[in-house]
Amino acid sequence: MENVQTAPVVTTPEALLAHWQGHRRLTRKVIQAFPEKDFLSFSVGGMRPFAVLAMEILDLTEHGIRGIVTGSYPEVHELPHHANNHDRMPKTQAAFLAKWDEVTEALNELWAQIPATRFQEINVAFGQYENANIDTILYFIDNEIHHRAQGTVYLRALGIEPPAFWDRY
Amino acid sequence: MENVQTAPVVTTPEALLAHWQGHRRLTRKVIQAFPEKDFLSFSVGGMRPFAVLAMEILDLTEHGIRGIVTGSYPEVHELPHHANNHDRMPKTQAAFLAKWDEVTEALNELWAQIPATRFQEINVAFGQYENANIDTILYFIDNEIHHRAQGTVYLRALGIEPPAFWDRY
């Protein structure tokens, strides 16, 4: 542990993973709350359907956490959520949920491999975003909260009550 | 510093404040992006207008950070964003922005008074939410991201391009 910066604990790697997975459980419920056709195609104000927003969340989580661990990221234009690659997205709501669960496991496994010193190191994510890794991770989580919240407005516009914001179980 | 838990740093109090204030700068831009009448009254799917969502964000920030520092919180039903108290909300978009800037200063001043050990302590927020203070703080930030994102859908529905999610400056 020499050369490791120490200070009173604000949060821990374990707590941050639990926080993220709690948000991911809620996002999974939001995916499930949509009728399948609306999940795949409904939107408000010309925005992307929730399936594409969910794909963006999946891409950033899966390739983001792998990048945090390995330092190696694909470019954003290579990912399924990118407008040119939607043919590589899951085709059904059930396939999205299966992919979601696969990424949940991958996140747990990869998170356990993050060296304790990695959070404060500065790296370039997805070929262009240079930040401390903790800020990159918070960006991934915040981006999920942001797009999920947009999905809750789609649900309200469809007359469907979204899962509660505090429901992370 | 005796009896203070230490470990490799995931984040610091200073970095977490900067993260929150960055989100608050973006939320301020989202408030400004609305035409005033739409800020006060427009919504999608029967949801609350963005003025009420912004009031909730202001209430949780102002009374939340004071509670983190002092351990003393009002009850949620006493706050201006509560449905019974909307007569105590600012009446104009300019008055909301003035209140926003006042809370920005209060957050900076109160944050500096948080004892380093407070983040991991467990307290009851707003009379009912028992959590480690770090989780309470993350809830305040996440709740802001969530409701601001709903506001971005209102803007799109109005034909207005929202400020970019990464624009925290």
Contacts between the chains, C-beta under 8 A, distances in Angstrom:
chain1	res1	chain2	res2	distance
A	1	B	8	7.5
A	4	B	8	4.7
A	5	B	8	6.6
A	5	B	9	4.8
A	6	B	6	4.4
A	6	B	7	6.5
A	6	B	8	6.5
A	6	B	9	6.8
A	7	B	6	6.5
A	7	B	9	5.4
A	7	B	12	6.5
A	7	B	116	7.5
A	8	B	1	7.5
A	8	B	4	4.7
A	8	B	5	6.6
A	8	B	6	6.5
A	8	B	116	3.8
A	8	B	117	6.0
A	8	B	119	7.5
A	9	B	5	4.8
A	9	B	6	6.8
A	9	B	7	5.4
A	9	B	10	8.0
A	9	B	119	6.9
A	9	B	120	5.6
A	10	B	9	7.9
A	10	B	10	6.7
A	10	B	11	5.3
A	10	B	12	6.3
A	10	B	13	6.1
A	10	B	16	6.3
A	10	B	119	4.8
A	10	B	120	8.0
A	10	B	134	6.0
A	11	B	10	5.3
A	11	B	11	6.2
A	11	B	119	7.1
A	11	B	134	5.1
A	12	B	7	6.5
A	12	B	10	6.3
A	13	B	10	6.1
A	15	B	132	7.8
A	15	B	134	7.2
A	15	B	135	7.7
A	16	B	10	6.3
A	19	B	135	7.2
A	19	B	138	6.2
A	23	B	142	7.5
A	44	B	44	6.1
A	44	B	153	5.4
A	44	B	156	6.4
A	44	B	157	5.4
A	45	B	153	6.4
A	45	B	155	7.7
A	45	B	156	3.0
A	45	B	157	4.2
A	45	B	158	7.6
A	45	B	159	7.4
A	46	B	156	6.4
A	47	B	153	6.9
A	47	B	156	5.5
A	116	B	7	7.5
A	116	B	8	3.8
A	117	B	8	6.0
A	119	B	8	7.5
A	119	B	9	6.9
A	119	B	10	4.7
A	119	B	11	7.2
A	120	B	9	5.6
A	120	B	10	8.0
A	132	B	15	7.8
A	134	B	10	6.0
A	134	B	11	5.1
A	134	B	15	7.2
A	135	B	15	7.7
A	135	B	19	7.2
A	138	B	19	6.3
A	139	B	166	7.9
A	142	B	23	7.6
A	142	B	142	7.9
A	142	B	145	5.4
A	142	B	165	8.0
A	143	B	165	6.8
A	145	B	142	5.4
A	145	B	145	4.5
A	145	B	146	5.6
A	145	B	149	7.1
A	146	B	145	5.6
A	146	B	146	7.8
A	146	B	148	7.7
A	146	B	149	4.3
A	146	B	152	8.0
A	146	B	165	5.7
A	147	B	149	7.2
A	148	B	146	7.7
A	148	B	149	7.9
A	149	B	145	7.1
A	149	B	146	4.4
A	149	B	147	7.2
A	149	B	148	7.9
A	149	B	149	3.6
A	149	B	150	5.3
A	150	B	149	5.3
A	150	B	150	7.2
A	150	B	152	6.8
A	150	B	153	5.2
A	152	B	146	8.0
A	152	B	150	6.8
A	153	B	44	5.4
A	153	B	45	6.4
A	153	B	47	6.9
A	153	B	150	5.2
A	153	B	153	4.1
A	153	B	154	7.7
A	154	B	153	7.7
A	155	B	45	7.7
A	156	B	44	6.4
A	156	B	45	3.0
A	156	B	46	6.4
A	156	B	47	5.4
A	157	B	44	5.4
A	157	B	45	4.1
A	158	B	45	7.6
A	159	B	45	7.4
A	165	B	142	8.0
A	165	B	143	6.8
A	165	B	146	5.8
A	166	B	139	7.9
